[in-house]
C-alpha cells in the first residue's frame, strides 16, 4: 500500500478538523436554542401563574395575553410595523412610562427578581 503524500494528508486533516468544528458549531447553536426556549417557557409560565393566582386571570385573559405577547415579539422582529424596535426600547419605555427599571429589578445571579421595597 502506497502512503499518501504529506500535502494530501495535511489537506485531509484540515478537512476533518473543519468538519468537527462545523459539527460543534451546529451542536452549540442547537443547545443555545434549547436553552433559550426553556428559559422563555419558564419565564412565561411564571408570568401566567402570577397573573392567574394573584390577579384572577382565567384561560381567556391568559390566552389573550399570550397572543399579544407574541404580537409584540413579532413587532420587535420588524414584522407588520414601519419602525422596528427592540427589547432595549421596551425596557426604556417601561422605565419612562411606569418608573420600573428592569435593568435594576432583574439580575441573573440566581435568576430571581430583587425584592421591591415600597
Helices and strands as residue ranges (DSSP letters): H 6-55, H 59-76, H 87-98, H 102-105, E 106-107, E 112-113
